[in-house]
Structure formats: structure tokens, C-alpha cells
Amino acid sequence: MKPNYIELKKQRELGEILSDTFAFLRAEFKPFFGTFFKIVGPFLAVMIVALVAYIYFIGNNVNFMIIQTDNDAAGIATMFIVGLVYILSIIAVYTMSQSTVLHYIKSYNAGQGQTDFETIKKEVYGSFWSFIGLGIIVGLSLFVGFILCIIPGIYLYVPLVLSFSIMVFDKMGPTDAYNEGFKLVKDEWWITFATLFIIGIILYIAALAFSIPTVIYQWLKMGIFSGEMDAESVLNATTDPFYILFNVISTIAQFLLNLISIIATALIYFNLNEKKNFTGTFERIESLGKSSEE
């Protein structure tokens, strides 16, 4: 067991979930991000290239369509292809990142602080389509829920956001994990919602901080602070190299902040599972029994 090993299978209050989330990141910073970027890095690189192309080509084609009255078929086709590649890269990156984080935590828990890179990598690639399938089911459910006056969507979000952790830690299929989420939050919905809400606010504020440079730079280019709007600058804002750079930095920062949310959600799962099933308690009693026999 590592000296700074953080026990995952235990009950936690809101403050402990937040503090242990950041304690886990501090303790595992180097091995965690080393593992993460080895697995997700190539997909992230493709997403960044797709993002740069998307911003650049969209900006160029919008400017062209404003200036020219004739439709540019080639330009529209390019916009569609670049946009499609960007969307697919986002799906791949977020799927791989969520799977990598959860499987890293699973390996960390199994090894009591020690992780096995090859096992994590194998399980991440092996569960890719399971994550995609569960993501589709969860996405459609939330879409329908939010259409129905928003409140059903909020209600569904709480159990469904935990279904990914259930699928990994309880070794369930997508449909079983989907259903198990509702059982896990039964009688604990409000406290789980409050925890997710506070975590969401913290990460939202942090994400806004990273988007401020992009907004300020865009305003400067448009001449808002000087009081003189430059029409040409407005049209060319999205193709400016610095604007693209700030957007890339903001996107990467928001993506990395999402990792904190995944870790916190995993701790919420362990908290609820311990309250319902006392898994960690039984394991600790069993380990004490074995040690006393020895």
C-alpha cells in the first residue's frame, strides 16, 4: 500500500468529496496524467487539429458567404466535413477520457495505490463501445427529459451520471448500469444533486476564467473598448491566429477540468455504494480477519 494511499470505498460528506478529489489529483498527479496522456493524447491531438481547422474554415467560409452572393458548394462541403470530424473527435476524446479516468481509479483501488498501465489501457480500449452505447442511452434520455419542461432532465441527470462509474466498478453492461443508477440514488437523490450542483458551479467558474482571455481579445480586435467598431476586424476575428490559440487553450483547460468532475463523480459513487452495500467495510473486516489469522 502506498504511504499516501486514499481509501476510496468509504462514506464521505460533501466537503470530504471535494477535498479528496483534489487530494487524489495531488497525490497521483504524475502517474495519473502520464497514463492519461499516453492513452488519450493521440485522440486529444486530433481534436485540437480539428478544432483549429473548424474555427479557421468556418470563419473563412462565413466571410466568403457574406461578401459573395453566390453559394460556394466546395466551401459548404468543407465546412460540413471539418465540422463532422470535429464532432467525432470530441465524442472519441470525451469517451476515452472518461473511461481512462475511471479505469485508472479502478486499478488504483485494486492495487491500493499502485496502478498497472497495460491493464488500464487494455480495459479502456476494450470498453470503448460500451461507453459509447451507454453514452447514447444516457444522452437520449437526458434530451427527452430536458425537452419535457427541464425538471425531468434534472431528475434523470443525477442517477444517469453515475451509471458510467457503476459500469466500470461493478462490471455491468450498459443497460444494467443504466438501471442500477436509479437504485443507487434512491433516498439519496437530493444530497447527490446538491453535491453535483456545487461541483458543477466550481468547475463552471473555473472554466469561465479560462475563456476570459478569448473574449477580451475578440473585443479588442472588434474595437469595442475604443468605441470604434471595425467591420473588417469583426469578419476576420475567427481566422486570427491569436484568437484560434486562445480558443485552443480554453478548450483544453475546460477538457482537463472535466477530469476533476469525473473523479468527483467516482467518489460520489463510492460514497453511495458504501451507504447501500457497505462494500468497503466488509472488505476491511475481511482483511483484518486474514491478518489476525496470519
N, C-alpha and C positions, 0 to 999 in steps of 0.2 A: 504493500500500500504506500502511495506517495505521502510524504510528510504534510503537504498542503492539500490533500485529497478532500473534496467537498462531497459529503454524503447527499445523494440525490433523492433517495427513497425515504422521505420524511415529510411530516406536515409542516407547512410554513404559513405565516401571516403575510399580508401584502408587503410590508416593509422588508421581510426576510427574502421574499421572492425577488424584489428589486436589488437588494444588496448582494444576494448570492448570484444573481445573473452577472453582475459586474465583477464579483469576486472570481467567478468561473473564468471570465474572459482574461482577467489579470493573471491568474494562475496558469492558464493554458494558452496564453497569447501566442507564443512562438510555435508550439506543436499544432495548435488549432488552425492558425492561419497558414502554416506550412502545408498541412493536409488539405485545407480548403482550396488554396490556390493551385495546388498540384492537380486536383480533380476538376475544379470549376474554372480555373484560369483560362484554358483554351476557349471555353464557351463564352466567358466574360469578354475575352479579346474580340471574338466575332461580334458580340453585341455592341461593343464600343465602336468598331468599324462600321457596323450597320447604322448606329446612331448618328455618326458623323456624316455618312452618306445620306441618311434620311433628312437631316437638317439642311445639308447643302443642296441636295437635289430638289427638295420641297421648296426651299427658298428661291432657287433659280427658276423653277417652273412656274411658281406663283407670280414672280416678277414678269416672266415672259408672257403669261396669260393676261396680266393686267395691261402690259404695254401693247401686245398684239391682239387683234380682234379674232384672228383665225385660230382654231383649235390645233394644238400640236399633238398628233397621235403618238409620236415617239416619246415625247415628254410625259404624256399621261401614262403610257405603258411603263416608263422608267419609274415614275412615282409609285405606281402600283407594285412593281417588283421589289423596289427598295423598301417600301412600307411593309410588304409581306415578309421579307427577310428579317426586317427589324422585329416584327411581332413574333415570328417563330423563334428568333434568338432570345427574346425576352422570356418566352414560355420555357425554353430549354434552360436558361440560366437560373430562373427562379425555382424551377423544378429540381435541378441539380443541387442548388444551394440549400434548399430546404432538406433534401434527402441527405446531403453530406453532413449538415449540422446535426441532424437527428441521429444518424448512424455513428457520428463521432461521439456523441453523448452516450449512445448505447455501448460503444466499445469502451469508453471511459468508465462507465458504471460497471461493466463486466470485469474489467481489469483493475478496478479500484484505483483509478488514476492513470493507469497505463493503457495506451491505445495501440492498435495494430492497423497500420496504414493499408496493407494489402487486403485485409478483411473488410475494412471500411469501403475501399474502392470497389471491391467485388460486390458488396451489398448495395452500394449506390447505383451501379450500372444494372444490377440485377432487378432492382425495384423501380427502375425508371418508368416503365409503362404502368405500374401500379399507382405511382404518384400522379401520372397523367390522368389515369382513369378516375381516381378519387378526386383530383382537381376539377375534372369536368362535371362530376356529380355534384360536388360542393358548389362550384361556380353556377351551375344551372339552378340549384336550389336557392342560392342567395339572390340570383337575378329575379326569380319568380317572387321570392319573399319581399324584396325591396320594391317591386312593382306593386305589390298588394299593400299599399299605404305605409311602407318603410318598416313599421313595427314588427311584422312577421320576419323581415330580413334581419333585424337586430336580434330577435329571439333565436333565429336559426344560426346566426354567426357564432354565438358562444359555444354550443356543442360541436359545431362543424369545424371550427378552427383547431379543436383538439383532436380531430379524427386522424390527422397525419401522425401525431405522436402515438396514438393508440395503434395505428397500423404498424409502426416500427417497433415499439416497446412490447406490445402484446402479440406481435407476429400474426396479425389478422389480415384478411383480404380487404379490398376497398369497401365493399358493401357492408361487411361485418363491422369494420372500423367506423363507418358512417353511422350505423345504428347504435354502436356502443357509446358514441359521444353523448347521445341523449341520456343514456343510463348513467354515465359518469357525472353529469352536471345536475342530475335530479336532486332537488333540495339544496343545491349549491349554486343555482343559476345567478342569483343577484351578486354574491360575493365574487364569483368568477367574472361576471360582466364588469363589476367595479374595478377589478384588478386589470383586466384587458383594457378598459377605458383609460385608466391612469397611465398605463404603459404606452398606449396609443398617443395620448396627449404629449407625453415627454418626448417620444420619438418624432412626433409631428413638429414640435417646436424646434428640435434639433435639425430636422430636415429643412425647415424654413430658413434657418441660419445659413445653411449651405447654398440656398437658392438666392439669397440677397445679392451677392456679387453679380450674378447674371442679370437680375432686374435692374440694378443700379447702372451697369454698363450699357444695357439696352436703352435706358432713359437718357444717359449721356450721349449716346450715338444719335438719338432722336431729337436731342436739343430741348428736352423738357425743362431741365434746370435753368437753361439760358432764356427760356421763353420764346425761342425761335424754332419752330418745327421745320425740320429738313426732310422734304418728301423723299429725296433720293436715299437718305440715310435710313428712312423707315423701310423702304423697299429692299435695301441691301443689308439690313441688320442681321438677317438669319444666315447670310453667307459670309459674314465677318469671321475671320479665324479666331479672334479672341472670344467672340460670342459662342462659337462652337466649343472652344476649350472650356469655358465656364460651364456650359451645359453638360459636357462630359464629366467634369469634376463633380458637379451637383448630382448627376445621375449615379455615379459610383458611390458617392457619400450616402445617398438615400438607399442604395442597394446594400451597403455594408451595415447601415443602421437597421435594416430589415433582419439581419442576422441576430441582433440583440432581441428582437421580437420573437424569433424562433426559439432561442434559448429560454426566454422567459415563459413562453407557452409550454415548453417541455417541463419546466419546473412546476407550472400550474397543474399539468397532467400528473406529475409525481405526487403533488400535494393532495389532489382529489383522489387519486388511486389509493394513497395511504389511508385517507379517511374512510374510504369504502371497503378496501380489501386488506389493509394492514400488511401489505406485501413485505415492505422493508422491515417492519417489526418482527414478523415471523422469521425472516432471513437472519436477522441479528440474534434472535433467540436460538436458532438452529446452529449458528456459528459459535455461539457461547457454549452450547451443549457439546459440540465437537471438540472445542478447545479444552473443556474440562475433562473429557474422556481421555484426551492425549496426556 
